[in-house]
Amino acid sequence: MTEQQKRTALQGQLNDQGKLAKYIQQWGSVDKLYAFMKAIGDANFATLTADYYADKLRNVYDALAEGIRTAGMQKLAGLSQVSRDRIRDMYPHVDTKAGGYALNTSAQAAVLTALVWNGPFAAHQSGANLAMSPQGLLQDPTRANQLYTVLTGGGQGQKNYIFDASGMGVAEVDFGNHGGDAVSGHCHPFGLPGCVAFAHHNAGGVHLGLNDYPIAWRALPGGVQPQTAIGT
């Protein structure tokens, strides 16, 4: 294809000429932006360019590990509009006077990395709530690839912690109803891996709906019921 043909194809998904020019600038050329569109899919490209400024999407793309950049963009585009908007605007408030744009970018990348990783889980354990590491993180190398259910005093599922291959906590599924669309089974991905304290709304975190994270993350051990029925 000629450059003009590629530009026309891009215009078919992003008809705002000013915005398209900024995307071409961020990706370096018409050819490179066209290759990006084809890698993630035309429809996904249209979705993401409608939701993101060019520099912001480029920063998130670059913040992902090279091997999962395409999958991360596809995952982001496939989320519901409300979850995508929440991730785009998330800001874990480690220090409300610092972090800014860079922290927003790294938080998005951390969430997408966890969603792309998805599993697999080597073990499912349950018990009392877990202590944080000396660094204040939900991190334990012995829990690599583990799904851990925190039980209430009555033996019901209160929440699930999801640990990645290094034993770092990357998300929490909450089996309580916190109002609005935060029904039982909503998920708090960790914008700062291992940092439970900044995963919730009062500290700049977000929640995802039931259809926007891997269903395996809300599995419960045999015979264990959630403290509130999932979805209610």
C-alpha positions as a printed Julia matrix, in Angstrom:
232×3 Matrix{Float64}:
   0.0     0.0    0.0
   1.08    3.55  -0.62
   1.42    6.02   2.23
  -1.71    7.8    1.04
  -3.69    4.56   1.05
  -2.53    3.88   4.59
  -3.48    7.41   5.65
  -6.92    6.92   4.15
  -7.32    3.66   6.08
  -6.33    5.44   9.28
  -8.82    8.2    8.56
 -11.51    5.55   8.27
 -11.03    4.8   12.0
  -9.95    8.26  13.2
 -11.66   10.99  11.23
 -10.51   13.89  13.42
  -7.67   15.24  11.27
  -6.03   17.2   14.07
  -6.04   14.19  16.38
  -4.81   11.91  13.6
  -1.88   14.25  12.98
  -0.93   14.02  16.67
  -1.12   10.22  16.56
   1.12   10.13  13.5
   3.56   12.4   15.31
   3.59   10.17  18.41
   4.11    6.97  16.42
   6.7     8.54  14.14
   5.14    8.07  10.71
   2.01    7.05   8.83
   3.57    3.63   8.2
   4.24    3.0   11.9
   0.79    4.13  13.01
  -0.81    1.98  10.32
   1.21   -1.03  11.5
   0.04   -0.35  15.06
  -3.59   -0.22  13.92
  -3.27   -3.5   12.05
  -1.5    -5.17  14.98
  -4.25   -4.38  17.5
  -7.16   -4.44  15.04
  -9.0    -1.63  13.29
 -11.96   -1.59  15.69
  -9.67   -1.55  18.75
  -7.7     1.3   17.2
 -10.91    3.29  16.7
 -11.95    2.67  20.3
  -8.65    3.69  21.86
  -8.04    6.74  19.7
 -11.53    7.96  20.57
 -10.8     7.62  24.31
  -7.14    8.69  24.56
  -5.01   11.62  23.59
  -2.14   10.48  21.4
   0.65   11.14  23.89
  -1.21    9.44  26.73
  -1.88    6.23  24.78
   1.68    6.19  23.48
   3.04    6.5   27.02
   0.92    3.58  28.24
   1.94    1.51  25.22
   5.63    2.17  25.88
   5.24    1.44  29.6
   4.13   -2.12  28.86
   6.73   -4.84  28.43
   7.51   -5.16  24.74
   6.14   -8.68  24.48
   2.66   -7.76  25.71
   2.12   -4.34  24.13
  -0.26   -5.54  21.45
  -2.17   -7.76  23.87
  -2.33   -4.92  26.39
  -3.87   -2.55  23.87
  -6.36   -5.2   22.79
  -7.28   -5.9   26.4
  -7.79   -2.21  27.11
  -9.99   -1.72  24.06
 -12.06   -4.78  24.98
 -13.06   -3.49  28.41
 -16.4    -1.82  29.02
 -16.44    1.93  28.5
 -16.77    2.63  32.21
 -13.84    0.38  33.17
 -11.7     1.78  30.38
 -12.43    5.32  31.54
 -11.59    4.42  35.13
  -8.25    2.89  34.17
  -7.41    5.84  31.92
  -7.96    8.3   34.77
  -6.63    6.31  37.73
  -4.07    7.86  40.04
  -2.81    5.97  43.12
  -2.23    8.73  45.66
   1.11    7.74  47.12
   1.88   11.42  47.49
  -0.74   13.86  46.28
   1.98   16.41  45.53
   4.06   14.18  43.27
   3.8    11.41  40.7
   1.34   13.0   38.31
   1.37   11.95  34.7
   4.12    9.35  35.11
   2.3     7.64  37.98
  -0.95    7.56  36.01
   0.91    5.91  33.12
   2.66    3.3   35.24
  -0.59    2.48  37.07
  -2.38    1.81  33.8
   0.48   -0.38  32.62
   0.44   -2.36  35.88
  -3.29   -3.04  35.58
  -3.05   -4.08  31.93
  -0.07   -6.31  32.68
  -2.09   -8.17  35.31
  -5.13   -8.48  33.05
  -3.05   -9.82  30.17
  -1.2   -12.25  32.47
  -4.5   -13.73  33.69
  -2.91  -16.7   35.49
  -2.28  -19.6   35.58
  -2.8   -20.46  39.22
  -0.64  -23.16  40.72
  -2.59  -23.33  43.98
  -5.71  -22.03  45.71
  -5.37  -21.44  49.41
  -7.63  -19.79  51.96
  -7.55  -18.57  55.54
  -7.15  -15.4   57.57
  -6.2   -12.07  56.04
  -2.55  -11.85  55.03
   0.08   -9.65  56.59
   1.98   -7.19  54.47
   5.72   -7.52  53.88
   8.18   -5.34  55.84
   7.97   -2.96  52.87
   4.21   -2.68  53.32
   3.4    -4.72  50.23
   1.27   -7.77  49.57
   4.26   -9.75  48.41
   5.42  -13.27  49.22
   7.56  -15.37  46.82
   6.07  -18.53  48.31
   2.68  -17.48  46.94
   3.77  -17.26  43.3
   0.85  -17.87  40.92
  -1.51  -18.25  43.85
  -5.17  -17.41  44.33
  -5.81  -16.77  48.03
  -9.28  -16.45  49.56
  -9.6   -14.45  52.77
 -12.32  -16.01  54.92
 -14.67  -14.3   57.34
 -15.01  -15.59  60.88
 -17.98  -17.61  59.65
 -15.99  -19.26  56.87
 -17.39  -17.25  53.94
 -15.3   -15.73  51.19
 -14.52  -12.08  51.98
 -12.09  -11.4   49.14
  -9.58  -13.04  46.84
  -5.98  -11.91  46.41
  -4.3   -12.64  43.09
  -0.54  -13.2   43.07
   1.59  -13.14  39.92
   4.52  -15.37  39.02
   6.87  -13.46  41.34
   4.52  -13.65  44.33
   3.44  -10.03  44.02
  -0.19   -9.19  44.7
  -1.69   -7.65  41.56
  -5.43   -7.54  42.28
  -8.18   -8.11  44.81
 -11.7    -9.4   44.17
 -14.12   -8.17  46.82
 -17.18  -10.21  47.78
 -18.95   -7.29  49.45
 -21.4    -4.8   47.96
 -19.98   -1.29  48.21
 -22.79    0.52  46.43
 -23.42    1.56  42.85
 -21.93   -0.92  40.39
 -19.44   -2.17  42.98
 -21.48   -5.32  43.57
 -20.09   -8.48  45.13
 -17.36   -9.79  42.89
 -16.01   -6.41  41.78
 -12.26   -6.26  41.26
  -9.66   -3.77  42.47
  -6.55   -4.08  40.27
  -3.39   -2.73  41.9
  -2.03    0.28  40.05
   0.99   -0.1   42.32
   1.76   -3.84  42.4
   1.51   -5.18  45.94
   0.14   -1.94  47.33
  -3.29   -2.77  48.72
  -3.57    0.58  50.49
  -3.8     2.5   47.22
  -6.07    0.12  45.31
  -9.38    1.59  46.49
 -11.32    4.69  45.5
 -10.45    6.77  48.54
  -6.8     6.45  47.57
  -6.99    6.85  43.81
  -7.7     3.24  42.9
 -10.51    1.91  40.73
 -12.79   -1.08  40.48
 -13.68   -3.21  37.46
 -17.03   -4.84  36.81
 -17.7    -8.58  36.67
 -17.09   -8.83  32.93
 -13.83   -6.89  32.85
 -11.4    -9.21  34.61
 -10.66  -12.95  34.35
 -13.52  -15.0   35.82
 -10.97  -17.36  37.43
 -10.0   -14.54  39.79
 -13.29  -14.89  41.69
 -13.15  -18.66  42.13
 -13.76  -19.91  45.67
 -12.59  -23.1   47.38
 -15.0   -26.01  47.35
 -17.82  -25.53  49.84
 -17.05  -21.83  50.44
 -19.73  -19.26  49.61
 -19.12  -15.53  49.1
 -20.22  -13.33  52.0
 -22.59  -11.61  49.55
 -23.93  -13.4   46.49
 -21.86  -12.47  43.45
 -23.54   -9.81  41.35
 -25.69   -8.47  44.18
